[in-house]
């Protein structure tokens, strides 16, 4: 097989893999945020560009919502999301979302604590790897580390 043909086949295969990962994302999500938070709206835009219809709920009761969703202390961020049977806390990058919805682990959700610069919805250029945590009623663990080159 000529090298060019092999390269085209490999490229098409990789593109299908990426599309399959994106296709695994749920069609809808609900994002809870403070009315004054712009980066949360940026995260909703990020999800919509990935094909997820996001219902944004502006509320002053984020503490109560985070408690109802079971987000552990120390994993909080500026917004919370319900999507596909999972809780997504914070500016979780696409690589972690793709992995979550392909693997479908038996957890309550995943979280990226704080508001790291350069994550989806946050301004700036990311300078470090991100540690995304998984959580359930039993506790927390590292879900994955997302390298700087991957969103």
C-alpha positions as CSV (number, residue, x, y, z in Angstrom):
1,X,0.0,0.0,0.0
2,X,1.4,3.4,-0.9
3,X,2.5,5.6,2.1
4,X,0.0,8.3,1.1
5,X,-2.9,5.9,1.1
6,X,-1.9,4.5,4.4
7,X,-1.6,8.0,5.9
8,X,-5.1,8.9,4.6
9,X,-6.6,5.7,6.1
10,X,-4.9,6.4,9.4
11,X,-6.0,10.0,9.4
12,X,-9.6,9.0,8.6
13,X,-9.6,6.4,11.4
14,X,-8.3,8.9,13.9
15,X,-11.0,11.4,12.9
16,X,-13.7,8.8,13.3
17,X,-12.4,8.0,16.8
18,X,-12.6,11.7,17.7
19,X,-16.1,11.9,16.3
20,X,-17.1,8.8,18.3
21,X,-15.9,10.3,21.5
22,X,-17.8,13.5,20.8
23,X,-20.8,11.5,19.8
24,X,-20.8,9.9,23.2
25,X,-21.7,13.3,24.9
26,X,-25.3,13.6,25.9
27,X,-27.5,15.9,23.9
28,X,-28.7,18.0,26.9
29,X,-27.3,19.4,30.1
30,X,-28.4,21.7,32.9
31,X,-25.8,24.2,34.2
32,X,-26.4,26.0,37.6
33,X,-24.5,29.3,37.9
34,X,-24.6,32.7,39.7
35,X,-26.3,35.4,37.6
36,X,-23.1,37.5,37.7
37,X,-20.6,34.8,36.5
38,X,-19.4,35.2,32.9
39,X,-17.0,32.3,32.8
40,X,-19.9,29.9,33.5
41,X,-21.7,31.2,30.5
42,X,-18.4,30.6,28.6
43,X,-18.4,27.0,29.7
44,X,-22.0,26.6,28.5
45,X,-20.9,28.0,25.1
46,X,-18.1,25.5,25.0
47,X,-20.5,22.6,25.6
48,X,-22.9,23.9,22.9
49,X,-20.0,24.1,20.4
50,X,-19.5,20.4,21.2
51,X,-23.1,19.6,20.4
52,X,-24.7,19.7,23.9
53,X,-27.9,21.9,24.3
54,X,-27.4,23.6,27.7
55,X,-30.1,24.9,29.9
56,X,-28.6,27.6,32.1
57,X,-30.2,28.1,35.5
58,X,-29.1,31.3,37.2
59,X,-29.5,31.1,41.0
60,X,-28.2,32.5,44.2
61,X,-28.6,29.1,45.9
62,X,-25.5,27.4,44.5
63,X,-24.5,26.1,47.9
64,X,-27.8,24.3,48.3
65,X,-27.6,22.9,44.7
66,X,-24.0,21.6,45.3
67,X,-25.1,19.9,48.5
68,X,-28.1,18.3,46.7
69,X,-25.8,17.1,43.9
70,X,-23.4,15.6,46.5
71,X,-20.3,17.6,45.5
72,X,-17.6,16.9,48.1
73,X,-16.0,19.7,50.1
74,X,-12.8,20.8,48.4
75,X,-14.0,19.9,44.8
76,X,-16.2,23.0,44.3
77,X,-16.0,25.5,41.5
78,X,-18.2,28.3,40.2
79,X,-20.8,26.2,38.5
80,X,-22.4,22.8,38.6
81,X,-23.7,20.8,35.7
82,X,-26.1,17.8,35.4
83,X,-25.5,15.9,32.2
84,X,-26.2,12.3,31.1
85,X,-26.7,11.0,34.7
86,X,-23.5,12.6,36.0
87,X,-22.6,15.7,38.0
88,X,-19.9,17.8,36.3
89,X,-18.4,20.4,38.7
90,X,-16.4,23.3,37.3
91,X,-14.5,23.9,34.0
92,X,-13.9,20.2,33.2
93,X,-12.1,20.0,29.9
94,X,-13.4,18.1,26.9
95,X,-10.8,15.3,27.1
96,X,-12.2,14.4,30.6
97,X,-15.8,14.7,29.4
98,X,-15.1,12.4,26.4
99,X,-13.5,9.8,28.7
100,X,-16.4,10.0,31.2
101,X,-19.0,9.4,28.6
102,X,-17.1,6.7,26.7
103,X,-16.1,4.7,29.9
104,X,-19.2,5.5,31.9
105,X,-17.7,4.6,35.3
106,X,-19.9,3.9,38.3
107,X,-19.4,7.3,40.0
108,X,-21.6,10.2,40.8
109,X,-19.5,12.7,38.9
110,X,-16.3,14.4,38.1
111,X,-14.9,17.8,39.2
112,X,-12.1,20.2,38.4
113,X,-11.8,22.3,41.6
114,X,-11.4,26.1,41.4
115,X,-11.3,28.1,38.2
116,X,-8.0,27.2,36.5
117,X,-6.8,29.7,33.9
118,X,-7.1,28.5,30.3
119,X,-9.8,25.9,30.9
120,X,-13.0,25.9,28.8
121,X,-14.7,29.2,29.6
122,X,-11.8,30.7,31.5
123,X,-9.6,33.3,29.9
124,X,-5.8,33.0,29.5
125,X,-3.5,30.3,28.3
126,X,-3.2,27.1,30.4
127,X,0.3,26.5,31.8
128,X,-0.1,23.3,33.7
129,X,-1.7,19.8,33.6
130,X,-5.1,19.5,35.2
131,X,-6.2,16.9,37.7
132,X,-9.8,16.0,37.3
133,X,-11.3,14.1,40.3
134,X,-14.1,11.6,40.4
135,X,-16.5,11.3,43.3
136,X,-19.3,9.2,44.8
137,X,-20.8,8.6,48.2
138,X,-17.7,6.6,49.2
139,X,-15.2,9.4,48.5
140,X,-13.0,10.9,45.8
141,X,-10.1,9.7,43.6
142,X,-8.2,11.1,40.6
143,X,-10.2,10.5,37.4
144,X,-7.5,11.6,35.0
145,X,-4.8,14.2,34.5
146,X,-5.2,16.3,31.4
147,X,-1.9,17.4,29.9
148,X,-1.4,21.1,28.9
149,X,-1.8,20.3,25.2
150,X,-5.3,18.8,25.6
151,X,-8.5,20.6,26.4
